Amino acid sequence: LALGYYMVYPKGASVNSEGYTTIVSLTTTNPSQDIVQKATFPTISKVDDDESVELGQVVNYTVTGQVPNTSGFTTYDYTITDTMTAGLTFDPDSVKVYIDNTEITENFTKDTTTAGGKTFSVTIDVMKYQDKVGKEIRVTYTATVNSAAVATVSKNHVTLTYSNDPKNSESKTTTPAIEQTVYSAKLNVTKVDGKDSTKKLSGAQFVLKCTGVTETQQTGTKPTAVAGNYYSIGANGKVSWVEITDLTALGSIPAIAIKTSDENGALSFDGLEDGTYELYEVKAPDGYNRKDGVLATITIAGNNDADLTDLTYSRNVENNQGSMLPTTGGIGTTVFYILGSVLVLIAVVQLIARKRMSSKN
């Protein structure tokens, strides 16, 4: 550059952090200068309110930007675009736009028709809000975790496209994508014969108890799972947690809490968030003995795995054939005790009678 004074204004910058752009002088005594640019570029950020999620859970997303300075522009494009993967079902009616913490219902357009409803965009007429330059722009929406999210990581990312040249309305910049992830785990159970593990058993019934849950990501986020309750899944595909007071009373256990092994001995508990779970058998296959107590303890801690590579947990459960003795303290044991006592009493009576007969003789 020739010696002189220069005002430096980076292309696309829209907010002057100190109210002016940078002026630099190139003089004969100092022909080289380093400058600190005082103007800033439009930026975007994004958060969700949970990362470890359950099947059917609604996740809340918040995208944040700032009102840019559009001085010198006759038109200005400010478009937020969000794209989700298959595991998230976007709710187009949930989109809301706020400027400076006040919801607006005009001066923006919404497009939710692209990519099969997995991508949506919001274009805001920021030129109508030049009295709020630098104030927060906030876009919120929700998405529901569906079956495609089970045992995988579901991602969505957001970009901001904005005008960067007052002299060229077609010149725009798109920010790097900001990504958020959610994940959900599953437990696979296989029922096998205790003497031949290649023999798969159908008709076994299980329940899964949550014994502890882990708070995830955002302060104030509450876990969906309920410690002490049992996994259930309704016709709507949403996981919920029910109380069961007696695992031995099969008829009192809600049907939606029971998982039954198929002809391959297989069953699964899908869509689990971070936590600790216990597996119980409530009914054995025909001709087999039921296994009492905790059959497996599973701890899901996906948030401790940076790559989230292990979201499927598998357990084999064996059953053996043959007769089973009555459970200690059960009615069968009581019958044996009564019969034994009666037999002892009869024996004592007979012994006394014989002694008396002997003494008379």
C-alpha positions in Angstrom: 0.0 0.0 0.0 1.1 3.6 -0.6 1.9 5.5 2.5 -1.2 7.2 4.0 -4.2 6.7 6.3 -6.6 3.8 5.9 -9.9 2.8 7.4 -10.1 -1.0 7.7 -13.6 -2.5 7.6 -13.8 -6.3 7.1 -16.3 -7.6 4.6 -19.4 -8.7 6.3 -18.7 -7.1 9.6 -21.9 -5.7 11.1 -21.4 -4.7 14.7 -18.7 -2.1 15.7 -17.7 -3.1 19.2 -16.5 0.4 20.0 -18.8 2.4 17.8 -16.3 2.8 14.9 -14.1 0.9 12.6 -10.3 0.7 12.7 -8.2 3.5 11.3 -4.5 2.7 10.6 -1.7 5.0 9.5 1.2 3.9 7.3 3.8 6.6 7.6 7.4 7.0 6.5 8.6 6.3 10.1 6.4 3.2 10.6 5.5 1.7 7.2 4.2 -1.6 8.8 1.4 -1.8 11.2 -0.5 -4.6 13.2 -4.1 -3.7 14.0 -6.8 -5.1 16.2 -10.1 -5.0 14.4 -12.9 -3.5 16.4 -15.8 -4.6 14.1 -17.3 -8.1 14.6 -19.0 -10.5 12.3 -22.5 -12.1 12.9 -22.2 -15.3 14.9 -24.6 -18.1 15.9 -24.7 -20.5 18.8 -27.0 -23.5 19.7 -27.8 -25.6 22.8 -30.2 -28.3 23.6 -31.6 -29.0 27.1 -30.6 -32.7 27.2 -28.1 -35.0 25.5 -28.8 -38.4 27.0 -32.4 -39.0 26.1 -35.2 -41.6 26.1 -37.4 -42.8 23.3 -40.3 -40.4 22.8 -38.7 -37.6 24.8 -39.1 -34.0 23.6 -35.8 -32.1 23.3 -35.8 -28.3 23.4 -33.4 -26.4 21.2 -32.3 -22.8 21.4 -30.4 -20.9 18.6 -28.9 -17.5 19.5 -27.5 -14.7 17.4 -27.4 -10.8 17.5 -29.2 -8.1 15.5 -26.6 -6.9 13.0 -25.9 -3.3 11.9 -27.3 -3.0 8.3 -26.1 0.6 7.6 -25.4 1.1 3.9 -27.6 -1.9 2.9 -30.8 -1.6 0.9 -31.6 -5.3 1.5 -30.1 -7.7 4.1 -30.4 -11.4 4.3 -30.3 -13.0 7.8 -31.3 -16.7 7.6 -30.9 -19.4 10.2 -31.0 -22.9 8.8 -31.2 -26.0 11.0 -30.9 -29.6 9.8 -31.7 -32.8 11.9 -30.9 -36.4 11.4 -33.4 -39.3 11.2 -33.6 -39.8 14.9 -35.3 -36.5 15.6 -38.9 -35.6 14.6 -39.1 -31.9 14.2 -42.2 -30.0 15.3 -42.8 -27.2 12.8 -45.4 -25.5 15.0 -42.9 -25.2 17.9 -40.7 -22.6 16.2 -40.6 -19.2 18.0 -38.5 -16.1 17.4 -37.5 -13.6 20.0 -35.6 -10.3 19.7 -34.3 -8.8 22.9 -36.3 -11.3 24.9 -39.6 -10.3 23.3 -41.4 -12.8 21.0 -42.1 -11.5 17.6 -44.9 -12.7 15.3 -44.0 -10.7 12.2 -41.0 -9.6 10.1 -39.8 -13.1 9.7 -40.6 -16.1 7.4 -40.3 -19.8 8.1 -39.7 -22.6 5.7 -40.2 -26.2 7.0 -40.9 -28.0 3.7 -37.3 -29.1 2.8 -35.5 -32.4 3.3 -38.7 -34.3 4.3 -39.2 -32.0 7.3 -35.7 -32.6 8.6 -34.5 -29.1 7.6 -36.1 -25.8 8.4 -35.0 -22.1 8.0 -36.1 -18.8 9.5 -35.4 -15.6 7.7 -35.6 -12.5 9.8 -36.0 -8.9 8.5 -33.4 -7.5 10.8 -33.5 -4.1 9.0 -36.8 -3.6 10.9 -34.9 -3.8 14.2 -32.0 -1.3 13.8 -33.0 0.2 17.1 -31.8 -3.0 18.7 -28.4 -3.5 17.0 -26.3 -6.0 19.1 -29.3 -7.3 21.0 -30.0 -11.0 21.2 -31.9 -12.9 18.5 -33.3 -16.2 19.8 -35.0 -19.0 17.9 -36.4 -21.9 19.8 -38.0 -25.2 18.7 -38.6 -28.8 19.8 -37.9 -32.2 18.3 -39.0 -35.7 19.6 -36.7 -38.6 19.9 -37.9 -41.5 17.6 -36.9 -45.1 17.1 -34.1 -44.2 14.6 -32.3 -42.6 17.6 -32.0 -45.8 19.5 -28.4 -47.1 20.0 -27.0 -44.3 17.9 -26.1 -40.6 18.0 -28.6 -38.2 16.5 -27.2 -34.9 15.3 -28.5 -31.6 14.2 -26.6 -28.5 13.1 -27.3 -24.9 12.5 -25.8 -22.3 10.2 -26.3 -18.6 9.7 -26.3 -17.0 6.2 -26.0 -13.2 6.1 -25.3 -10.4 3.6 -21.8 -9.1 3.6 -21.6 -6.4 0.8 -23.9 -3.3 0.7 -23.1 -3.0 -3.0 -23.9 -6.6 -4.0 -27.2 -8.1 -2.6 -26.1 -11.5 -3.8 -22.9 -11.6 -1.8 -23.4 -13.6 1.4 -21.5 -15.5 4.0 -22.5 -18.7 5.7 -21.0 -19.5 9.1 -19.5 -22.9 10.0 -22.1 -25.4 11.3 -22.7 -25.5 15.0 -23.7 -29.1 16.0 -25.6 -30.6 18.9 -26.0 -34.3 19.6 -28.4 -36.5 21.5 -28.1 -40.3 22.1 -30.2 -43.1 23.5 -29.1 -46.6 24.4 -30.7 -50.1 24.3 -30.4 -53.4 26.2 -30.6 -56.6 24.2 -31.5 -59.8 26.1 -31.2 -63.3 24.7 -32.8 -66.3 26.5 -31.0 -69.6 26.2 -31.0 -73.1 27.6 -28.7 -73.5 30.5 -27.1 -76.7 29.1 -27.1 -75.7 25.4 -26.6 -72.0 24.8 -27.3 -72.5 21.1 -30.9 -73.4 22.0 -32.9 -70.2 22.2 -36.0 -70.0 24.4 -39.2 -68.2 23.6 -41.9 -67.1 26.1 -39.6 -65.8 28.9 -40.8 -62.5 30.4 -38.7 -59.8 31.9 -38.9 -56.3 33.5 -36.3 -53.6 33.8 -35.9 -51.5 36.9 -34.1 -48.2 37.1 -32.0 -47.9 40.2 -30.3 -44.6 39.4 -30.2 -41.8 36.8 -27.7 -39.3 35.7 -28.3 -35.6 35.2 -27.3 -34.5 31.7 -25.8 -31.4 30.1 -27.9 -28.4 31.1 -28.3 -27.0 34.6 -31.8 -27.7 35.8 -32.4 -30.6 33.4 -34.4 -33.3 35.1 -33.9 -37.0 34.1 -36.9 -38.7 32.5 -36.2 -42.1 34.1 -37.5 -42.6 37.7 -35.3 -44.5 40.1 -37.2 -47.3 41.7 -39.7 -47.7 38.9 -39.8 -50.0 35.9 -39.5 -49.5 32.2 -42.6 -49.5 30.1 -43.4 -48.4 26.5 -46.8 -47.6 25.2 -48.4 -47.8 21.8 -47.2 -44.2 21.2 -43.6 -45.4 21.3 -42.8 -43.3 24.4 -40.9 -44.7 27.3 -42.4 -44.2 30.8 -41.7 -45.6 34.2 -44.3 -47.5 36.3 -44.4 -48.8 39.9 -44.4 -52.5 40.5 -44.8 -53.7 44.1 -44.5 -57.5 43.7 -42.6 -59.1 40.9 -43.9 -62.6 41.9 -47.5 -61.5 41.3 -47.4 -61.7 37.5 -51.0 -60.7 37.1 -50.5 -57.4 38.8 -47.6 -56.3 36.6 -48.7 -53.9 33.8 -48.5 -55.5 30.4 -46.6 -52.5 29.0 -43.8 -53.2 31.4 -43.2 -56.8 30.3 -40.9 -57.8 27.5 -41.3 -61.4 26.1 -38.6 -63.3 24.3 -39.4 -64.3 20.7 -38.7 -67.5 18.8 -35.0 -66.5 18.7 -35.0 -66.0 22.5 -34.6 -62.2 21.8 -36.1 -59.1 23.4 -34.9 -55.6 24.0 -35.4 -52.5 26.1 -35.1 -49.6 23.7 -34.4 -45.9 24.3 -32.6 -45.7 27.6 -30.9 -42.6 29.0 -27.8 -42.6 31.2 -28.3 -44.4 34.4 -28.2 -47.8 36.2 -30.7 -50.6 35.5 -31.5 -54.0 36.9 -33.0 -56.9 34.9 -35.5 -59.3 36.4 -37.3 -62.4 35.1 -41.0 -62.6 36.0 -41.9 -65.7 34.0 -39.8 -68.6 32.7 -40.4 -70.4 29.4 -42.7 -73.4 29.6 -40.8 -76.4 31.2 -38.1 -74.2 32.7 -37.4 -72.8 36.1 -37.6 -69.1 36.6 -34.4 -67.3 37.8 -34.9 -65.2 40.9 -33.1 -62.0 41.8 -31.2 -59.5 39.7 -30.1 -61.2 36.5 -27.9 -58.3 35.3 -27.0 -54.8 36.2 -26.4 -52.4 33.4 -24.8 -48.9 33.7 -25.2 -46.6 30.8 -22.7 -43.7 30.7 -22.6 -42.5 27.2 -21.6 -39.0 28.3 -18.3 -40.5 29.5 -17.6 -41.9 26.0 -16.4 -39.1 23.8 -17.0 -41.1 20.7 -20.4 -42.6 21.9 -19.5 -45.9 20.2 -21.0 -48.3 22.7 -24.7 -47.7 23.1 -25.9 -51.3 22.8 -25.7 -53.5 25.8 -26.2 -57.3 25.5 -26.9 -60.0 28.1 -27.5 -63.7 27.8 -29.8 -65.3 30.5 -29.9 -69.0 31.0 -32.8 -71.2 32.2 -32.7 -74.8 33.3 -35.3 -77.5 33.1 -36.5 -79.8 35.9 -38.7 -79.5 39.0 -38.1 -76.6 41.4 -38.3 -76.8 45.1 -40.7 -74.4 46.8 -39.2 -71.0 47.6 -38.1 -70.7 51.3 -41.0 -69.2 53.2 -43.5 -70.1 50.5 -46.7 -72.0 50.9 -45.0 -75.2 49.7 -42.5 -75.1 52.5 -45.3 -74.5 55.1 -47.1 -77.6 54.0 -43.9 -79.7 54.5 -43.5 -78.2 57.9 -47.1 -79.1 58.9 -46.9 -82.6 57.6 -43.5 -83.2 59.3 -44.9 -82.0 62.6 -47.9 -84.2 62.3 -45.8 -87.3 61.6 -43.5 -86.5 64.5 -46.5 -86.1 66.8 -48.0 -89.4 65.6 -44.7 -91.1 66.3 -44.5 -89.7 69.8 -48.1 -90.8 70.6 -47.3 -94.3 69.3 -44.1 -94.5 71.4 -45.9 -93.5 74.6 -48.7 -96.0 73.9 -46.3 -98.8 73.4 -44.4 -97.9 76.7 -47.7 -98.0 78.6 -48.7 -101.3 77.1 -45.3 -102.7 78.1 -45.6 -101.5 81.7 -49.0 -103.1 82.1 -47.7 -106.4 80.8 
